[in-house]
Amino acid sequence: MKMLARLTLAVVTCMAAATAFAQAFPARPVRIIVPFPAGGTTDILARQISAELAARWGQPVIVDNKGGASGTIGSEMLVQSARGH
C-alpha cells in the first residue's frame, strides 16, 4: 500500500509540473517504471493512470514492469534514466 501511495504522489506531481513547462509536454513518449511484476495492484493502477495520461497528453504512456529484488531493479532503472544513461 505504501508503494501505491508513492506512485500516486509521483503521478500527481508530474501532472502538476506539466503546467510549468514552456514547451509542449510531453514532447516524446512517457515511460512509467513499476518496480514490481505485472498483474499486481501497483501494475493495475499504473495502467489505469497511464491510459488517462495518454488521453490528456496525446502521447503514448508506457508502463514498464521491472520486478525483482524487492523493487531494487526498477528503482535502479529509474535512477539511471534520470541521469540520462
N, C-alpha and C positions, 0 to 999 in steps of 0.2 A: 504494500500500500504506500510505503514511503517513496518508492521509485515512481509510482503513478503520480503522486503529488509533485515530484520534481519534474517529470515530463510535462505535466500540465502547466507548471510555472514557466518552464522553458519555452513552450509554445506561445503562451500568452505574452511573454517578454518579447519574443520575436515579432509577434503581431503588433505590439505597441511600438517597437523600434522601427518597423517598416514605414511608419508615417514620418520619421525623422530623416529619411534618405532624400537627397535632392534628385537623384536619378530614379528611374522606374525600378521598383524592387518586386520581385527578384528578376534579375536580368538573365538568369540561367536556371536550369532545374535545381530544385532543393532536395537535399537528402537528409532524412531523419534517421539517426543511428539508434537502434533499440538494442541495448546490451543484454538481451535475453532471447531465448529461442522463440521461433514463430509459434503462434497458437495460444499464447498466454494472454492474460489480461492486458499487459503493457502493449503487446503487439496489436491486439484488437483496438485498443484506444488510439494508438498511433495511426492505424489505418483509417479510423473514422476521422481523426483530426486532419490527416493528410488529404483526404477526399475534399473536405471543406476548404482547406487552404488552397488546393489546386483550383477549385472553382472560383474562389475570390481573387487569386493572384493571376490566373490564366497561364500558369506554368506547371509543369509536372512536379509533383512532390513524391519522392521515392522513399519507401520505408525499407531500411536495410537492417535486418536482424543479424547481430553478431554475438550470439550467446557463447557462454563458456567462461570458466574461471571466476564464477560469481560476479560477472559483469565487467571484469577487468579487460577482456579482449575488446569489447565495444567501447569502453572508456578510453583505452589506448588509441583506438581508431579516431575517436573524437579529438583527442589532443593532437594527433598527427595531422588531421585535416585542418585544424585551426592554425597550425604552423605553416601550412601550405605544402606539406610533403605529399 
